[in-house]
Structures are given as C-alpha cells and as structure tokens.
Amino acid sequence: MPQIRPVSDLRNKFAEISRTVHETKEPVVLTKNGYGDMVVFSYEAYDKLQYDLGVAMKLREAEVESATTKERFTHDEVMRSLRARLKETAVEQDV
C-alpha cells in the first residue's frame, strides 16, 4: 500500500522518501492541498511497470487479432517460425 505524504516532503525529506521507495518497492503518493498531485517510485519499479504495460499491450493486441481473424497456428508451426527467424538474425549479425 503506498504511503501518502504532502508534496513539501519531497523537498524537506527527500532522502527519507528515496529510502522508502527503494526499501519497500512501493510508491509514495504526494499530495498538494489534500489532493493527489504526483507519485514517486524507484527506477526499478518504474522499469518493471513499463515492462508490464508493454506485455499487457502485446497481449491485448493478440486478443484483438485473435477476435478478428480465423487464422491459427500450431505450437510446432510457431516454434519452427521462431527458430528460423532466430537463425536468420544470427546469420545477419555474423556478416
């Protein structure tokens, strides 16, 4: 559960907020005049969030494609295609 603190703590207690977001891996919500203004979290948490959002977007794209096409592939077809693409990439990198 994120901590909620006034935005003035960012200036007055920066080191404490930094330590909190790194140790707890949880965000700190900063408020201004009693309302949420911004969120502070570690770069590690930000990077994970970006990765998770990217995965979610790719899954959503796959769901939409699945709903709009009848084309399906077996596991073997997918793996064969991936291996071929990896082999092509390896050859290109050797050149």
C-alpha positions in Angstrom: 0.0 0.0 0.0 1.6 3.3 -1.0 2.3 6.0 1.6 0.6 9.3 1.2 2.6 12.4 2.1 2.5 16.1 1.4 4.4 17.3 -1.6 6.5 19.5 0.7 8.1 16.3 2.0 9.8 15.8 -1.4 11.8 19.0 -0.7 12.2 18.6 3.1 12.6 14.8 3.4 13.9 13.7 0.0 16.4 11.2 1.4 13.7 9.6 3.5 11.3 9.3 0.6 14.1 7.9 -1.6 14.9 5.3 1.0 11.2 4.4 1.5 10.6 3.8 -2.3 13.7 1.7 -2.6 13.2 -0.4 0.5 9.5 -1.0 0.2 9.4 -1.2 -3.6 6.1 0.7 -3.2 5.3 4.2 -4.5 4.8 7.3 -2.4 1.8 9.4 -3.3 2.5 13.1 -2.9 -0.5 15.4 -2.2 -1.0 19.1 -2.8 -3.7 20.9 -0.8 -5.1 17.5 0.2 -5.3 16.1 -3.3 -3.1 13.6 -5.2 -0.5 15.5 -7.2 2.2 13.0 -8.2 3.7 9.6 -7.5 7.3 8.8 -6.7 8.8 5.4 -7.1 12.2 3.8 -7.7 13.6 3.5 -11.2 13.5 -0.3 -10.7 9.7 -0.1 -10.0 9.3 2.3 -13.0 11.1 -0.1 -15.3 9.0 -3.0 -14.1 5.9 -1.0 -14.7 6.9 -0.1 -18.2 7.7 -3.8 -18.9 4.4 -5.0 -17.5 2.5 -2.3 -19.5 4.3 -3.4 -22.7 3.4 -7.0 -22.1 -0.2 -6.1 -21.4 -0.4 -4.1 -24.6 1.0 -7.0 -26.6 -1.5 -9.4 -25.0 -4.3 -7.0 -25.9 -3.1 -6.8 -29.5 -3.1 -10.6 -29.6 -6.6 -10.8 -28.3 -7.8 -8.3 -30.9 -6.1 -10.1 -33.6 -7.5 -13.4 -32.4 -11.0 -12.0 -32.4 -10.7 -10.5 -35.9 -9.1 -13.4 -37.8 -9.7 -17.1 -38.2 -6.0 -17.9 -38.9 -4.5 -20.2 -36.3 -1.1 -21.8 -35.9 0.0 -25.0 -34.1 2.7 -24.9 -31.5 5.1 -26.7 -33.9 4.4 -24.1 -36.6 5.1 -21.2 -34.2 8.3 -22.8 -32.9 9.6 -23.6 -36.4 9.0 -20.0 -37.5 10.7 -18.6 -34.4 13.7 -20.8 -34.8 14.1 -19.8 -38.5 13.9 -16.1 -37.5 16.5 -16.6 -34.8 18.7 -18.4 -37.2 18.4 -15.5 -39.8 19.2 -12.9 -37.1 22.3 -14.9 -36.1 23.5 -15.1 -39.7 22.9 -11.3 -40.2 24.9 -10.5 -37.0 27.8 -12.6 -38.2 28.0 -10.6 -41.5 
